[in-house]
Amino acid sequence: MFTNKSIIIALSILLCAFIIFLAHLQFFTARQSTVQLYGEKQMVLAKQVALGVESFFNERIQALKLIAEKQKIRRGDYTEFSSESEYINLHFGLFEHIILLNDQGQIIGAYPSSITDNLSDRFYNLESVIKFYKSKITRQDPRICERSFLQKGENFVCIQIPVYDNNEKFHAIIFGIIDVNKSLDSIIKPVIEQQDVHTFILNQGGSVIYHPMHPEMIRNNINDKSGYCQRCHEDFHIEKRMTLEDSGWGEKSEIDQEKLLSFSKINLPGVNWSLAIDMPYRIITKANSKQFWMFFVLSASMILVVIVGSIILYSINREKLEFEKESHFYKTRMSLLENIEEAEAKYRSLVNGYT
């Protein structure tokens, strides 16, 4: 056994191949586990950031509702609206404008006070907004509108707070104008600190609401097959999941790289957004590189042990074979000598008998 050199080499090669196969199998299993771990970890982070966005807007809605209630108590006295709005902005911040309009769409109070009465070029469908509240018999809850206050190059959302009199009749509306980029940067950037990891927000219709890495994508829609988004993305299967599911994660292919994307819903009155956090695969690969080198060193060590062991085993067997050959030769020679001596003795006895 193990005396044939070619058999030993073949067995060593097969054993090395088997060890390499096991090491790589273990490595890719560990890699998939790492991907799943990162995906679930990012999903939890996305939920936390989404809650932060919800809290940001809900705080400002509640603040504006306090002003609306004061307008109801003062029964049409709007003289303190600007000072109250300034106080709200100082304590909560990130309001671009706070405007009070009557049921005819005319400004009756504003912060800052420099806002002009000519809003037709800036408000999106202002008449229909006023008409919506005037046509409702019952009190309406505050809501957020994505396109209430826009100009070219701006990305604003508007908090709409209806104001009712003592008879629960609509008579005015407060608009709290918020810059989406500035506001969400203040919430998200302190949380998402890792380089090359960034966030974006889609609305329920698939339009991009926030994307700090690619601001040119704002207002583009993932369902527009001829749109800007199609230039870099192979598909939008995860983005479409974002518009339907509460949370999740998945792997995404872009033209230049692979990514891991996790997402969570942002529930706000009047709008449904979904926040995503994406991470390039190279970050996961880097995190997994230590495991790769561990498996590589382990595989190389085992292969080295197998090769050295095979060589030692072959040398031992060869020496043993040589020793057995020499022993056999020695025993055969001694046996021949003994036979010769015995024959000589018999011959001498025969000769002596004849004489």
C-alpha positions in Angstrom: 0.0 0.0 0.0 1.2 3.5 -0.9 4.1 2.1 -2.7 3.1 3.4 -6.1 4.2 7.0 -6.6 1.5 7.9 -9.2 -1.3 6.6 -6.9 0.0 8.7 -4.1 0.1 11.8 -6.3 -3.4 11.2 -7.6 -4.9 10.7 -4.1 -3.1 13.8 -2.9 -4.5 15.9 -5.8 -8.1 14.5 -5.1 -7.8 15.2 -1.4 -6.5 18.8 -2.1 -9.4 19.4 -4.5 -11.9 18.2 -2.0 -10.4 20.4 0.7 -10.5 23.5 -1.6 -14.1 22.7 -2.5 -15.1 22.5 1.2 -13.3 25.7 2.0 -14.9 27.6 -0.9 -18.3 26.2 0.0 -17.9 27.4 3.5 -16.7 30.8 2.3 -19.7 31.4 0.1 -22.1 30.2 2.7 -20.5 32.6 5.2 -20.7 35.4 2.5 -24.5 34.8 2.0 -25.0 34.9 5.7 -23.1 38.2 5.8 -25.3 39.6 3.1 -28.4 38.6 4.9 -27.1 40.1 8.2 -26.3 43.4 6.5 -29.7 43.5 4.8 -31.6 42.9 8.0 -29.4 45.4 9.8 -29.9 48.1 7.2 -33.7 47.4 7.2 -33.8 48.1 11.0 -31.8 51.3 10.3 -34.2 52.3 7.5 -37.1 51.9 9.9 -35.4 54.1 12.5 -34.7 56.8 10.0 -38.3 56.6 8.7 -39.6 57.1 12.2 -37.3 60.1 12.5 -38.8 61.6 9.3 -42.3 60.9 10.6 -41.5 62.5 13.9 -40.0 65.6 12.1 -43.2 66.3 10.2 -45.6 65.4 12.9 -44.0 67.8 15.3 -44.4 70.6 12.8 -48.0 69.6 12.1 -48.8 69.8 15.8 -47.1 73.2 16.1 -49.1 74.6 13.1 -52.3 73.1 14.6 -51.7 75.2 17.7 -51.6 78.4 15.6 -54.8 77.3 13.9 -56.6 76.8 17.2 -55.5 80.3 18.3 -56.9 81.7 15.1 -60.2 80.1 16.0 -60.2 81.5 19.5 -59.4 85.0 18.3 -62.2 84.9 15.7 -60.5 86.5 12.8 -57.9 88.6 14.5 -54.7 87.8 12.5 -52.4 90.5 13.9 -50.4 88.0 16.0 -50.0 85.4 13.3 -46.5 86.5 12.1 -45.1 86.6 15.7 -46.6 83.2 16.5 -45.1 81.8 13.3 -41.7 83.2 14.0 -41.9 81.6 17.5 -42.7 78.3 16.0 -39.9 78.5 13.4 -37.4 79.5 16.1 -38.3 76.4 18.2 -38.8 73.9 15.4 -37.0 75.4 12.5 -36.6 74.5 8.8 -39.8 76.3 7.7 -39.2 78.2 4.5 -42.5 80.1 4.9 -45.6 80.0 7.1 -48.6 81.5 5.3 -52.2 82.2 6.3 -54.7 82.5 3.5 -58.5 83.2 3.7 -61.1 81.2 1.9 -60.6 83.3 -1.2 -56.9 82.5 -1.4 -55.7 85.9 -0.2 -52.7 86.2 2.2 -53.8 87.6 5.5 -50.7 86.7 7.5 -47.2 85.4 6.7 -43.7 84.6 8.0 -41.4 86.0 6.8 -43.6 89.0 6.2 -41.8 89.8 2.9 -44.0 87.3 1.0 -46.0 89.1 -1.6 -49.7 88.5 -2.4 -48.9 87.2 -5.9 -48.8 83.4 -5.3 -50.4 82.2 -8.5 -47.0 81.4 -10.1 -45.8 79.5 -7.1 -48.7 77.5 -5.7 -49.6 74.4 -7.5 -53.4 74.3 -8.0 -54.2 76.7 -5.2 -57.8 77.2 -6.2 -58.5 73.4 -6.0 -56.9 73.2 -2.6 -59.2 76.0 -1.2 -62.2 74.5 -3.0 -61.4 71.1 -1.4 -61.7 72.4 2.1 -64.7 74.7 1.4 -66.7 71.8 -0.1 -66.3 69.5 2.9 -69.0 69.8 5.5 -67.0 68.1 8.2 -63.7 69.1 9.7 -60.7 67.8 7.7 -57.4 66.6 9.2 -54.1 68.3 8.3 -52.3 66.8 5.4 -49.1 67.1 3.4 -49.0 68.0 -0.2 -45.9 67.2 -2.3 -46.4 69.9 -4.9 -48.1 72.9 -3.2 -45.2 75.4 -3.4 -42.9 75.0 -6.3 -40.5 76.9 -8.5 -38.0 75.7 -11.0 -35.1 74.1 -9.1 -37.1 74.0 -5.8 -38.1 70.8 -3.9 -40.7 71.9 -1.4 -43.6 70.1 0.4 -46.4 71.9 2.1 -48.2 71.1 5.3 -51.8 72.2 5.0 -53.7 73.1 8.2 -57.3 74.1 7.8 -58.6 76.8 10.2 -62.2 76.6 11.4 -64.4 79.0 13.2 -66.5 78.3 16.3 -69.2 76.9 14.1 -66.7 74.4 12.6 -66.9 76.3 9.2 -63.8 76.5 7.2 -62.6 80.1 6.8 -58.8 80.0 6.4 -55.8 77.7 5.7 -52.3 77.7 7.0 -49.5 76.5 4.7 -46.2 75.5 6.3 -43.6 75.3 3.5 -40.7 73.0 4.1 -37.6 72.5 1.9 -37.3 68.7 1.5 -33.6 68.5 0.8 -32.6 70.8 3.7 -35.0 69.2 6.2 -34.2 65.5 5.4 -30.5 66.2 5.3 -30.7 67.4 8.9 -32.4 64.1 9.9 -30.6 61.5 7.7 -27.0 62.7 7.3 -26.2 62.4 11.1 -27.4 58.8 11.0 -26.0 57.6 7.7 -22.3 58.4 8.2 -20.7 55.5 6.3 -19.1 56.5 3.0 -20.7 55.4 -0.2 -23.9 54.4 1.8 -26.8 56.8 1.0 -30.5 57.1 1.1 -33.3 58.1 -1.2 -37.1 58.5 -0.9 -39.9 57.5 -3.3 -43.5 58.3 -3.1 -46.3 55.8 -3.6 -46.4 56.6 -7.3 -42.7 55.9 -7.8 -41.5 59.5 -8.1 -38.2 60.4 -6.5 -38.8 62.8 -3.6 -35.3 62.9 -2.1 -31.9 61.8 -3.4 -28.9 63.7 -2.0 -26.4 61.8 -4.2 -28.3 62.6 -7.4 -30.5 65.7 -7.0 -31.1 65.7 -10.8 -33.3 62.6 -10.3 -35.8 64.6 -8.1 -39.3 64.3 -9.6 -38.3 61.6 -12.0 -40.4 58.5 -11.9 -39.2 54.9 -12.0 -42.1 53.8 -14.1 -41.2 56.2 -16.9 -39.3 53.9 -19.3 -37.9 56.8 -21.3 -36.9 58.8 -18.2 -33.6 59.7 -16.6 -33.6 56.8 -14.2 -33.3 54.2 -16.9 -29.7 55.3 -17.8 -28.1 53.7 -14.8 -30.5 51.0 -13.6 -31.0 47.6 -15.1 -34.4 47.2 -13.4 -36.5 48.6 -10.6 -37.8 45.4 -9.0 -36.9 46.5 -5.4 -38.1 50.1 -6.0 -41.4 48.7 -7.1 -41.5 46.6 -3.9 -40.9 49.9 -2.0 -44.2 51.3 -3.3 -46.1 48.2 -2.1 -44.5 46.7 1.0 -44.0 48.2 4.4 -40.3 47.1 4.7 -37.8 44.7 3.2 -34.4 44.3 1.5 -32.9 42.8 -1.6 -29.9 42.7 -4.0 -29.9 45.2 -6.8 -27.9 45.4 -10.0 -26.9 48.7 -11.6 -24.8 49.2 -14.7 -21.6 50.0 -12.8 -22.0 48.0 -9.6 -24.0 45.6 -7.4 -25.8 47.0 -4.3 -27.7 45.9 -1.3 -30.9 47.9 -0.7 -33.1 48.0 2.4 -36.3 50.1 2.8 -39.1 51.1 5.1 -42.4 53.0 4.8 -42.8 56.6 6.0 -46.5 57.1 7.0 -47.6 60.7 6.8 -51.0 62.3 6.5 -51.8 62.8 2.9 -48.7 61.1 1.4 -47.0 57.7 1.6 -43.3 57.6 1.1 -40.7 54.9 1.3 -37.1 55.4 2.5 -34.3 53.3 1.1 -30.7 52.8 2.2 -28.4 51.3 -0.4 -24.9 49.9 0.2 -22.4 48.9 -2.5 -21.4 45.2 -2.5 -17.7 46.1 -2.2 -18.4 47.2 1.4 -19.8 43.8 2.2 -16.9 42.1 0.3 -14.5 44.1 2.4 -16.2 43.1 5.6 -16.1 39.5 4.4 -12.4 39.6 3.3 -11.1 38.5 6.7 -13.2 35.3 6.5 -11.9 34.8 3.0 -8.2 35.0 4.1 -9.0 32.7 7.0 -10.4 30.1 4.7 -7.5 30.6 2.3 -4.9 30.1 5.0 -6.7 27.1 6.3 -7.0 25.5 2.9 -3.3 26.2 2.1 -2.3 24.7 5.4 -4.3 21.6 4.9 -3.0 21.2 1.4 0.6 21.6 2.6 0.0 19.0 5.4 -1.5 16.6 2.8 1.5 17.1 0.4 4.1 16.8 3.1 2.4 13.8 4.7 2.2 12.1 1.3 5.9 12.7 0.7 6.8 11.4 4.2 4.5 8.4 3.8 6.0 7.6 0.4 9.6 7.9 1.8 8.8 5.7 4.7 7.2 3.1 2.5 10.1 3.2 0.1 12.6 2.7 2.9 10.5 -0.1 4.3 10.4 -1.8 0.9 14.2 -1.4 0.5 14.7 -2.9 3.9 12.4 -5.8 3.2 14.2 -6.5 -0.1 17.6 -6.4 1.7 16.2 -8.7 4.5 14.8 -11.1 1.9 18.1 -11.1 0.0 20.1 -11.7 3.2 17.8 -14.5 4.3 18.0 -16.1 0.9 21.8 -15.9 0.9 22.0 -17.4 4.4 19.6 -20.1 3.4 21.8 -20.9 0.4 25.0 -21.0 2.5 23.3 -23.3 5.0 22.2 -25.6 2.2 25.8 -25.6 0.7 27.3 -26.3 4.1 24.8 -29.1 4.6 25.6 -30.5 1.2 29.3 -30.4 1.9 28.8 -32.2 5.2 26.9 -34.9 3.5 29.5 -35.2 0.8 32.3 -35.6 3.3 30.4 -38.2 5.2 29.9 -40.2 2.1 33.6 -39.9 1.1 34.6 -41.1 4.6 32.2 -44.0 4.4 33.8 -45.3 1.2 37.3 -45.0 2.5 
